[in-house]
């Protein structure tokens, strides 16, 4: 059931937005209106950042285009870093034995996968429909082929994701992976074909809580905006949880308010409604959940 709606406070000091499907459109574009609204939060003295399932390697290309002034949350909360200096502030990598187990399993089952290595520069990728072997990738370019995947993975990676063959196949893959890993990890889809393996103690909520404490911001002064199943804990934790109009049913159920979808600049609408207005926002009956 959705949370009961809490009348918004006058001041929200810290806003955390999911990236894909929330800040970025489904074709990975940033709307000028959304960027302007995020910049307005910074100009008004607020803190704003993103929380993503992506590791640093896949966040790096978009960081320069986003007006962020608070530590970035990556790897579903397992990595927190300064967006200007790249300094790691918090890190909980995936345990090496679990990572090696999933690599063996993915190769055996011919599941695509991406492994974010701890150098924050390279990734191991496996796309069985494109190449038969695991490859080493830097900045989107294949720089080597890996003959022994497990031997190549000798340090705990920052994270690992598995790809389903189609959106229809994703629920079954989530269930099957969860059965394989048991209580060693929580398996959740962050996209129609991206399956996340998240180890205990990691979530976007724990990441948001860590950054809020780092900034000296109270929980009730925070807003989270997201669209995916991996955003649920963050939406529940925040003082105000906002789900996008294109969000999954679970994300919408966890939210206090539903914004327009990403293609209609939902983040900009939410920021204007709850942060940039000089007075408390009033919610109509049609907007309540």
Secondary structure by P-SEA (a helix, b strand, c coil): cccccccccccccbbbbbcccccccccccccaaaaaaaaaaaaabbbbbbbcccccccccccccccccccccccccccbbbccccccccccccccaaaaaaaaaaaaaaccccccccccccbbbbbccccccbbbbbcccccccccccccccccccccbbbbbcccccaaaaaaaaaaaaacccbbbbbccccbbbbccccccaaaaaaaaaaaaccccccbbbbbccccaaaaaaaccbbbbcccccaaaaaaccccccccccaaaaaaaaaccccccbbbbcccccc
